[in-house]
Amino acid sequence: MTPNSRPEGSAHRIWLALIGLSLALALLGTAYVQWRQYELLDGSAQYQNDALGWSFFQLETEHLRLRNEMQRALNDGAAAPASAELQLRYDIFVSRLGPVDHDRAVQIMGTQSVYAPAMSLARHFVRNADRYIGDTPAAPLTAPRLRELLAELDTLSVPLHDLSLGASHLLYERVTQRNEAVRLQSKRGIALTVFQCVLLLIFAFVVLSQFRTLLQRRQRLETLAERLSAARLEAESASRAKSVFLANMSHEIRTPFHGLLGMMSLLQETPLSTQQSGYLHTAKESANHLLAILNDILDISKLESGNLHVVPEPVDLARLVREVDALMRVQARSKGLALHVTMDTEVPRWVRADATRLKQILFNLLSNAVKFTPSGHVHLKVELADKEPGQLLFSVIDTGIGMDEETQARVFQRFVQGDDTTSRRHGGAGLGLEISRSLARLMGGDITVSSALGEGSGFRVNLPLPEVEPPAQGAAATPGADSTRARALQVLVAEDHPVNRAYLEAVLDKLGHAAVFAENGEEAVRAVQAQDFDIVLMDLHMPVMDGFAAARAIRALPLPRGAIPIVALTADAFQDSQELARQAGMDEMLTKPAHLPQLRDLLARYGGASAGPVAAAAHSGDAGGDIVDRATVEQFHASLSPQKYALLLASFFESHGATMSRLRDSVTSGERSATRDQAHALKGAALSLGLRAVVEHSELLRRAAADAPGPALAPLLDTLERQLLITRDLCQSLGWLPAVAPGRTVR
Amino acid sequence: MTALFRSRRLALCWTLAAFLASLPAFALDAPTGKVLLTVSGELRLRNAPEGAAFDMAMLEKLPQRSFSTRTPWYPQARKFTDLLLAYLLDDKPMPVREKGPLVLMFPFDTQPELRSAINYGRAAWQLKQLELR
């Protein structure tokens, strides 16, 4: 529920409560009205008040019948007038007096002025008559007595008649009153019922509106949930896209890096002046720094996508710390700092840890410490945390510039590096600490910091690294490792990129191994089928058939060729790719750029011996930048050897005569599409050889030929031919062309 | 004397059906005392030209029950003893002056549904004749 809908909800509740209360009251009122009506009707029925009129009428009738009987007895002149018939009539008359002469009758008839005297007259008559015709007569009924009684009875006739009428009137009045009361009650009942109906309608309306609100809220929630899940999917796909982008970018960035660093390694092996050597050193340092930053960014992306996995294995901790010490000592010394490394004796030598990631954390913290310490020392201390086995504490303490509390709070955040001034002074991407802490947390530990401005900093890494038995000797040995069987290897390189091919050929040549190249997976599989190799270096991303499929295809071959060692070669260093490569049957993975020492080590493990440094061909060129692309040519020279380049160049110029005559034919006959295709082919060949002028003019011809009603092509063809001749002359004058030397043909 | 009894034309089929159902349990002898009630109509058992005539002795032989009830005609509750036709009021025979000798009385107090003008009207006094229809 949103905060602004709460008052609305409570208003609703108050309304409901009010309506409910009113309804209850109205129901009570209706019940009361109905009970009153029942009382009215029941009371009148039970006490037969309405029957009083009838009783008076009966009394009057019996009075007349008694009077008649008495008259008849007098007229008959009977000797004993008190006959049984008279007796009966008298008794009945008396019995009819009872129902009108009692307390309730007094209450009802009290307002009638005739009632009391008439009753008193009647009682007087009965008292007189009882003396002669009562239960126990005191004297016989004689005619004179009868006459007297008749006379007295006559006096009763008018009052009794009045009473009869009065009672009737009273009855009508009462009926009218009761009807009035019933009508009133009915009216009230109807009013209450109408009121109830209205309340019920309101109640129903409120309930309905609440129900609708609930429904709407549910719909809103459902829509929100749908939107959220869609947003989540979108975010996830965006994140995936980012990961793919990063992987691609890493590939794209590492490929030129491969070339750059490789060329620099090769360049270092050539005779250089002190100045050139210094420049090269700086260039290599910059490139290495850039590579470090690139690796940091990749680590971050892997940590974010959860693709970074910690792989714990038995690690010689003492040796690891020694290695870190050795590397960092150089850095520290170059800044004039002392590096102390101490390790408590309780710390086990062999622990279960991911050595690479542990080193990464320690390097990070130590280089930070060195970076932010102008003078003094840096101390790496390894000890048991709280003297508790299995929990290790690595402390990196420096006497550097330190941090205030605010900086300490932010120091593990991305791109935060002290403040802006220190950032400018010290450089770096500011990702190191975040990566270190994320790695420590991945390992089940954490990093904390304690520092004060100007008093140095202390970073403490707490990691659960359980002690393990040292692994059995030789268990970690790489398959095929045999240092005694050092020899030149037959290496199959599957690589689609021509520059990489050229570079690898040069490196392998330098290492004294023989290389055969395949441009895609399919060619690689065919090569393995046809020829014996010692090892396959397999690029993972290739056209036609990629490295994974090729590896699987090779593994499916009959032994022993199906068991050939395959090393994945890729700029894409993601764990997923590694896993996929392993699943495809590849033995290990070499991350590009593969430097000469790495390749040497790798091949040595598979039984190859290095032929040692080979003197690179020296070359110096000069002018002709507009006509030829010197960079390409030099790269060719450096990686392939000038002889091979000369061979390629010679074959290009040899075939150009045929090409030109074909071009002239097509231009003459007006087959513009043929001209276009031939010009395109010429351009491609010239491009790979670095013949810039030829590239330029064949492109001009190609474009002109592509325009259907375009300009005349003949002049363009003439220019192109002239440029070709100029280029050949230049190449010859530069000494590239006539030098023909024997060598292995490049596929 | 029977002629002196006040007669009320009553349609009492529902009560008489039950009343007469019990009649065969008694030998219908000729009344010896004053006839208090004559039942006329389609009767199989007859002891008089009009139908079945009962005197007090015969009525007393019928199964009896007593109940007290308030009525519109007495200020307080009174006890009636009857089969269906009450002949004792507060355990005493009812003279004519007391609306006797037979009255048709309903237990209004124990059966509130009887309390209606129709049933108060059916409570006949000085009953002398019943006609079965």
Interface residues (C-beta under 8 A of the other chain):
Chain A: D42 A45 Q46 Y47 Q48 N49 D50 A51 A84 E85 L88 D91 I92 V94 S95 G98 P99 H102 D103 R104 D135
Chain B: M1 L4 R6 R70 P72 W73 P75 P95 V96 R97 E98 K99 F108 R115 S116 A117 Y120 G121 W125 Q126
